[in-house]
Amino acid sequence: MYDKYNIENYELIMKTSPTVGELIKKEFERQSNNVELIASENYCSDAVMAACGSCLVWKYAEGYPAPPVERYSGNKGRYYGGTEFVDQIEEYCCNVWRKVFNTDYHVNVQPHSGSQANFAAYKSVLEPGDTILSFDLDHGGHLTHGSAVNFSGKLYNLVFYDVDDNGFIDMDNVRELALQHHPKLILAGASAYSRILDFEKFGEIAKEVGAYFMVDMAHIAGLIAGGVHPSPFGIADIITTTTHKTLRGPRGGLIFAKKELAKKVDSAVFPYAQGGPLEHVIAAKAVCAEEALRPEFKDYAKKVVENCAALADEFLKLGYKIVTGGTDNHLILLDLSDEPFSGKQLQERCDANGITLNKNCVPNEKRSPMQASGVRIGTAAMTTRGYEAEDFRKVVRRIDAIIKELREEFKEA
């Protein structure tokens, strides 16, 4: 897909840098020919890519759009001249994202990534050493949700809630830990969790202990926009997301916040965490938002979930273990704890067979994170490429054949 745009693009690059152009060409061929099952990846439109490669790539615009635009934060202008048109693009981007999620929340479209969005979101309401209650990385959380090797684990005091014996988030455990530790912030969000997040229950617990409630919806934002997952808007105080993954936009981040937190959020993004915003990416975020408002995007989100259900069903029919026993969203976590090979070894063998997925830890992990006992599999990217439920079932049967091949090799070793 996108053949004409990409061929013209890398041919232009090759005139200046044959090495870079050839490598981009090879990566485009890999993306076009492989079955892309990484749950955090997707394909964006030609229009999104064109915005990323537009003249806006040249423009510096530190600060925020100046009055009379409608901002809640009271920020007054840029630190550079010549921003008349990027001001309009950035404000338009903010407004169209509010439409996507049907909210009056303040929105900051400047974060360069989901991780930087989380960094700024924490800074807006926390001080170093404050307690965060979040989902453990080993059970499906994200690196920026408190991992010891990440800024989040180094700056803040983390307490982690757990999953039950079936792999579901244990909301009784969340409440028990909240009452015991009185966190300043409770975080809901995941990178490898296949079930609906109960935002209302999280919000109730946060109110009970007087904590801020934050949602990182990076993985499921497109499903929320498409109406196939409950929304955290109106419940959470702060919401972060990426714009790629299920939203099919450029790589980048967004922060939504209740109006009373707007100034703190904006100050945490700039000047605290970032300098000049990437106005070309902000333009691409606006294009992405317009695409998410189209009726066909709702059809896409619905199909992503249906396709993932078919994927899970086929694995279960073949006798495999899936964490939680199924899925409500765009991904599954295949449990390989009883296999003689690791998630990494299956990932590498799938790579060699034109299937891209990633190793992932499972609850009660016994292998190292670099090996892992599971693989994470998502349906968002291949649904964009037109795959239907039966196509995903065929992919499962291909993975099944690869697994059987690995089993035989380990028996002989």
C-alpha positions in Angstrom: 0.0 0.0 0.0 1.0 3.7 -0.5 3.4 2.5 -3.3 3.4 5.7 -5.3 4.0 8.0 -2.3 6.8 5.9 -0.9 8.6 5.1 -4.2 8.7 8.8 -5.1 9.9 9.6 -1.6 12.8 7.2 -1.4 13.9 7.9 -5.0 14.2 11.6 -4.0 16.2 10.7 -1.0 18.5 8.4 -3.0 19.6 11.3 -5.1 21.3 12.8 -2.1 21.9 9.7 0.0 21.9 6.4 -1.8 22.6 4.6 1.5 19.7 6.1 3.4 17.4 5.9 0.4 18.1 2.2 -0.2 17.6 1.3 3.5 14.3 3.2 3.6 13.3 1.3 0.4 14.1 -2.0 2.1 12.1 -1.1 5.2 9.1 -0.1 3.0 9.4 -3.5 1.3 9.6 -5.3 4.7 6.5 -3.4 6.0 4.6 -4.1 2.7 5.4 -7.8 2.5 5.5 -8.9 6.2 2.4 -9.7 8.3 2.6 -6.8 10.8 1.2 -8.0 14.2 3.0 -5.6 16.6 0.1 -4.2 18.6 1.7 -0.7 18.9 2.2 -0.3 15.1 -0.1 0.8 12.3 -0.1 2.4 8.9 -1.0 6.0 8.4 -2.4 7.7 5.3 -0.5 9.4 2.5 -2.0 12.7 3.8 -0.5 12.2 7.3 2.9 11.3 5.8 2.8 14.3 3.5 2.1 16.6 6.5 5.1 15.2 8.3 7.3 15.9 5.3 5.9 19.4 4.6 7.6 22.8 4.8 6.5 22.9 8.5 9.5 20.8 9.3 11.6 24.0 9.0 9.5 26.1 11.5 10.5 26.9 15.1 7.6 28.0 17.3 8.5 27.8 21.0 5.6 28.6 23.2 1.9 28.5 22.5 -0.4 30.2 20.0 -1.1 33.8 21.0 -4.4 35.5 21.8 -7.2 35.8 20.6 -7.2 32.0 20.1 -9.2 30.1 22.7 -6.8 28.5 25.3 -7.7 27.8 28.9 -4.1 28.1 30.2 -3.5 31.8 29.9 -0.2 31.3 27.9 0.5 34.3 25.9 2.3 33.8 22.6 5.5 32.4 21.0 9.1 33.1 21.4 9.6 33.3 17.6 8.2 35.4 14.9 6.4 34.2 11.7 4.1 31.9 13.6 0.8 33.2 12.2 0.0 30.0 10.2 1.5 27.4 12.6 -0.6 29.1 15.4 -3.7 28.4 13.4 -2.7 24.8 12.6 -1.9 24.1 16.3 -5.2 25.6 17.5 -7.1 23.8 14.8 -5.4 20.6 15.9 -6.5 21.1 19.5 -10.0 21.8 18.5 -10.4 18.8 16.2 -9.1 16.4 18.9 -11.7 17.7 21.2 -14.3 16.8 18.6 -12.8 13.3 18.2 -13.3 12.5 21.9 -16.4 14.7 22.3 -14.9 16.6 25.2 -14.3 20.1 26.5 -11.0 19.1 28.1 -7.9 21.2 27.5 -5.6 19.6 25.1 -1.9 20.0 24.5 -0.7 18.7 21.1 3.0 19.4 21.5 4.4 16.2 23.2 6.9 14.5 20.9 5.9 11.0 22.2 3.7 9.2 24.6 6.6 8.9 27.0 7.1 12.7 27.0 3.4 13.2 27.4 3.5 11.0 30.5 6.6 12.8 31.8 4.8 16.2 31.5 1.5 14.8 32.9 3.3 13.6 36.1 5.1 16.9 36.5 1.9 18.8 36.2 0.5 17.3 39.4 3.3 15.6 41.3 6.6 16.3 43.0 9.5 13.9 43.1 8.9 11.3 45.7 5.1 11.4 45.5 3.4 8.0 45.3 1.8 6.7 42.1 -0.4 3.6 42.1 -0.1 1.9 38.6 -0.1 -1.3 36.7 3.1 -3.3 36.9 5.1 -3.6 33.6 5.5 -7.3 34.1 1.7 -7.8 34.1 0.9 -5.5 31.2 1.7 -1.9 32.1 4.2 0.4 30.3 7.8 1.4 30.9 6.7 4.9 31.9 4.3 3.6 34.5 7.0 3.1 37.1 9.7 0.8 35.8 12.8 1.0 37.9 15.0 1.7 34.9 12.7 4.6 33.7 12.4 8.2 34.8 9.0 7.3 36.3 10.5 4.7 38.6 13.5 6.9 39.5 11.5 10.1 40.3 8.5 8.8 42.0 7.5 6.2 44.7 5.7 3.4 42.9 3.1 1.0 44.2 1.8 -1.6 41.7 -1.6 -3.2 41.5 -1.8 -6.8 40.2 -3.9 -9.2 38.1 -6.0 -12.1 39.5 -5.4 -15.7 38.7 -7.1 -15.3 35.4 -5.0 -12.4 34.3 -7.6 -9.7 34.8 -6.8 -6.5 36.7 -7.9 -7.1 40.3 -10.0 -4.0 41.2 -10.2 -5.1 44.8 -6.5 -5.1 44.9 -6.4 -1.6 43.4 -8.7 -0.3 46.1 -6.9 -2.1 48.9 -3.5 -0.7 47.8 -5.0 2.8 47.4 -6.4 2.8 50.9 -3.1 1.5 52.3 -0.7 3.8 50.5 -2.8 6.9 49.7 -1.2 7.6 46.4 -1.2 11.2 45.0 -2.0 9.7 41.6 -3.7 6.5 40.4 -2.8 5.5 36.8 -4.9 3.3 34.5 -3.4 2.2 31.2 -1.5 -0.7 29.7 0.6 -1.8 26.8 -0.2 -5.6 27.0 -3.6 -6.0 28.5 -6.4 -7.5 26.4 -9.5 -6.5 28.4 -11.7 -3.4 29.0 -10.4 -1.0 31.5 -13.0 0.0 34.1 -12.4 3.7 34.2 -15.5 4.4 36.3 -14.2 2.0 39.1 -10.7 3.5 38.9 -12.2 7.0 39.2 -14.3 6.0 42.2 -11.2 4.6 44.0 -9.2 7.8 43.2 -12.0 10.0 44.6 -12.2 7.8 47.7 -8.5 8.4 48.6 -8.3 11.9 47.2 -5.9 11.0 44.4 -5.6 12.4 40.9 -6.8 9.9 38.3 -4.7 9.7 35.1 -5.4 7.5 32.1 -2.7 6.5 29.5 -5.0 5.4 26.6 -2.1 5.2 24.1 -3.0 1.7 23.0 -6.8 2.0 22.9 -7.3 5.6 21.9 -8.5 4.6 18.4 -10.9 2.1 19.9 -12.3 4.8 22.2 -12.6 7.3 19.3 -14.3 4.6 17.4 -16.8 3.8 20.1 -15.7 0.2 20.8 -14.1 0.9 24.2 -15.5 3.0 27.2 -14.2 6.5 27.4 -12.2 8.0 30.3 -13.3 11.6 29.4 -15.4 13.1 32.2 -13.9 10.7 34.7 -10.1 11.1 34.6 -8.3 14.3 35.6 -5.5 13.8 33.0 -5.4 11.6 29.9 -2.4 10.9 27.7 -2.1 9.2 24.4 0.0 8.6 21.4 -1.3 9.4 18.0 0.0 6.3 16.2 -1.1 2.8 17.2 -4.9 2.4 16.9 -5.3 6.1 15.8 -3.3 5.6 12.6 -1.5 8.9 12.9 2.1 10.1 13.1 4.4 9.1 16.0 3.6 11.7 18.7 1.8 12.4 21.9 -1.2 14.3 23.3 -2.3 15.4 26.8 -5.9 16.1 27.7 -6.7 17.6 31.1 -9.5 19.1 33.0 -9.6 22.9 32.6 -8.3 23.7 36.1 -5.1 21.7 35.2 -4.5 23.4 31.8 -1.8 25.9 32.9 0.1 23.3 34.9 0.0 20.8 31.9 1.1 23.4 29.4 4.0 24.6 31.6 5.1 21.1 32.2 5.3 20.5 28.4 6.9 23.8 27.6 9.3 25.1 29.0 9.8 22.3 31.5 10.1 19.1 29.3 10.5 20.4 25.7 11.6 23.3 23.6 10.2 23.9 20.1 7.2 21.8 19.1 7.3 19.7 15.9 4.8 21.7 13.9 5.0 19.3 10.9 4.0 16.5 13.3 1.3 18.6 14.8 -0.1 19.2 11.4 -0.1 15.5 10.8 -1.9 15.0 14.1 -4.6 17.3 12.9 -5.0 15.3 9.7 -5.1 12.1 11.7 -7.9 13.6 13.9 -9.9 14.6 10.9 -9.6 11.0 9.6 -10.8 9.7 13.0 -14.0 11.8 12.7 -15.0 10.0 9.6 -17.7 7.3 9.8 -15.4 4.8 8.2 -13.1 5.1 11.2 -15.8 3.7 13.4 -16.1 0.8 11.0 -12.3 0.3 11.2 -12.2 0.3 15.0 -15.1 -2.2 15.2 -13.3 -4.5 12.7 -10.1 -4.3 14.7 -11.8 -5.7 17.7 -13.8 -8.3 15.7 -10.6 -9.5 14.0 -8.8 -9.8 17.3 -11.6 -11.9 18.7 -11.3 -14.2 15.7 -7.5 -14.4 16.2 -7.9 -15.3 19.9 -10.6 -17.9 19.1 -8.4 -19.6 16.6 -5.5 -19.9 19.0 -7.8 -21.3 21.7 -9.3 -23.8 19.2 -5.7 -25.0 18.6 -5.2 -25.5 22.3 -3.0 -22.5 23.1 -3.1 -20.4 26.4 -4.0 -16.8 26.1 -3.7 -14.5 29.1 -7.3 -13.7 30.4 -8.5 -16.4 28.1 -9.4 -14.0 25.3 -9.6 -10.3 24.3 -11.9 -7.2 24.3 -9.6 -5.0 22.3 -6.9 -5.0 19.6 -4.4 -7.4 21.1 -3.8 -10.8 22.8 -1.0 -12.1 24.9 0.0 -15.6 24.0 1.3 -17.5 27.0 4.3 -19.8 26.2 5.2 -20.6 29.8 4.9 -24.3 29.2 6.9 -24.3 25.9 10.6 -25.3 25.8 11.3 -22.1 23.8 11.0 -18.4 24.8 8.9 -15.6 23.4 12.1 -14.1 21.9 12.8 -17.4 20.1 9.3 -17.5 18.6 9.6 -13.8 17.7 12.8 -14.4 15.8 11.5 -17.5 14.0 8.3 -15.6 13.0 10.6 -12.8 11.7 12.3 -15.3 9.5 8.9 -16.3 8.2 7.6 -12.9 7.4 5.5 -12.4 10.5 6.3 -9.5 12.8 5.3 -9.6 16.5 7.1 -9.0 19.8 8.2 -11.0 22.8 6.4 -10.0 26.0 6.4 -10.9 29.7 3.3 -12.8 31.0 1.9 -12.7 34.6 4.1 -14.7 37.0 6.9 -14.6 34.4 9.7 -17.1 35.0 12.1 -16.1 32.2 14.1 -12.8 31.9 12.4 -9.9 30.2 14.9 -10.2 27.3 13.6 -13.7 26.7 10.0 -13.6 28.1 7.4 -16.3 28.1 4.9 -14.7 25.8 4.3 -12.8 22.6 2.0 -9.9 22.1 -0.1 -10.0 18.9 -2.2 -7.1 17.6 -4.7 -6.7 14.7 -4.7 -2.9 14.1 -2.1 -2.7 11.4 -3.3 -5.7 9.3 -6.9 -4.5 9.6 -5.7 -1.3 8.0 -4.3 -3.4 5.2 -7.7 -5.0 4.7 -7.4 -8.3 6.6 -10.7 -9.9 7.6 -11.3 -12.5 10.4 -10.5 -15.4 8.2 -7.2 -13.9 7.2 -6.2 -13.6 10.8 -7.2 -17.2 11.4 -4.9 -18.2 8.6 -2.1 -16.3 10.2 -2.7 -18.1 13.5 -2.4 -21.4 11.6 0.9 -20.2 10.2 2.2 -19.3 13.7 0.9 -22.7 14.9 3.1 -24.4 12.2 6.1 -22.4 13.3 5.5 -23.3 17.0 5.3 -27.0 16.1 8.5 -26.7 14.2 10.3 -25.1 17.2 8.9 -27.8 19.5 10.4 -30.5 17.3 13.8 -28.8 17.2 13.9 -28.5 21.0 12.9 -32.2 21.3 15.9 -33.2 19.1 18.3 -30.9 20.9 
